[in-house]
Amino acid sequence: MKDYLWIYILGGIASAALLFFLVTLSRDVFLVKKLRKKKLDLVFNCSLLAVSITSLGLIIYLFILLKDQINLIG
């Protein structure tokens, strides 16, 4: 359990960022189209998506490193 702590933390960050991205995306697209608001909110949404994708990539990378380390010890 302790070995997989970073994977759980990154999974929580990735899921929270992806959920927040999906919840706010439709509202921001509506505001940009109808009310002609600034596109700064869309940039914030894209950065949330980038954080989510980066966290998922780190999860895969850490899992592979941890699996190799366990195989090396065992």
Buried (B, 14 or more C-beta within 10 A) or exposed (E): EEEEEEBEEBBEBBEBBBEBBEEBBEEBEEBBEEEEEEEEBBEEBEEBBEBBEBBBEBBEEBBEEBEEEEEEEE
